[in-house]
């Protein structure tokens, strides 16, 4: 099996051959390591000041793989463990080799060029034969949200006999401007996911590997469920463990963690700030609209003064996950009586939400298409008409402080927009004026003197008439 990854370091004041420093592999010296059932080689087809490409060649001996106890396959015929595509097609075996060959690079470390390791650089990846259980469309769905331009072309069964159609393999090319560490982690996870087969035993330690490799991107990926289940060989209890840990990290944004050791993540700070505002209001009957997997609901349940808590989401699947996360069925009767789950859309009036003390829209508005924002405002501020509304949303000006976020990208692939502070204030003031509320603005997270806080919060209070 074969893979190349290259760069011209365009826009970076460094020769392209410095790519070798990032990979911790000298372009002038081919290297090899032993892996289960074979050996992995790294060499450079080109390494000049203008362009540098590293190639990984993985040689697999199917018989050696079987002898190592890793060769049992589900090909469905007697010689399947010996006669298969493993020596030729990218799979979990190649992912393991990448992890061993480029472990330091995958961790983002480069003592010789630390500034280069921290910067997004132009990258091109080519995997000529990749099993793709789901076709070229799945490759697009998995890699495009991560900032890659995807060219996945089906490989014909036989070029000389077009009538036979396409094989299950694609010729995959990825181009993008990303940190090398992130690119390697994407490949490490996605190769076995696309193949939908693991060629070694999958146990609980694989949960830790996936969480580490997916740090900063898996929690926000629209296909995180599919990725988790396939990576963990469809062992549901393991996949659920990953999803629960991602939910605990509240992976809503691509760069949500503070860089200070021991500090609290922005996701945690956001929900504790919202909970503090609700306590300040003395709210007893509250709705969390767009509750997702229930992170804020779990925080609010800790407050015994809240008498009624309604969690809504347009996704029934999200509500199921929220119940599972909160162990709803195991809650004491008094706790369950306080909590209600409703499937509801934020852009449609829902009489079940009318007359509450407070409604929360935490990181919700940016997921709504701009033409639907008037409908959102109408359903929340006119139809529900609570005493108070708390809205949080990303401050787009702060995005430049996230080194892992490519310029011009949103923090989440499902975001329809992200507002500057001025844009958020304009929208909030217009809504407040229209529906009879007063509004004040607060910061969530450390406030940068130039670009403001990472999250902005608006507190609407209904005015007496």
Secondary structure, DSSP 4 states (H G I P E B T S, - for coil): -EEEEEE--TTSSS-GGGHHHHHT--TTS-EEEEETTEEEEEEEEEE-SS-EEEEEEEEE-HHHHHHTT-----SSSTTTTTSSSTTTSB-HHHHHHHHHHTHHHHTT--SSSHHHHTS-EEEEEEEEEEE-TTHHHHHHHHHGGGT-EEEEEEEES-TT-GGG-EEEEEEEEEEEEE-HHHHHHHHHHHHHHHHT--SS---THHHHHHHHHTTTTGGG-TTHHHHHHHHTTT-HHHHHHHHHHHHHHT--STT-S-SSTTPPPHHHHHHHHHHHHHHHHT--EEEEET-TTSHHHHHHTT-TT--EEEEEES-HHHHHHHHHHTTGGGS-HHHHHHEEEEE--TTS--GGGTT-SEEEEES-GGGS-GGGHHHHHIIIIIII--SEEEEEEE-GGGGGG-TTS-TT--SSTT-S----HHHHHHHHHHHHHHHTEEEEEEEESPPBTTTB-SEEEEEEEEPP-
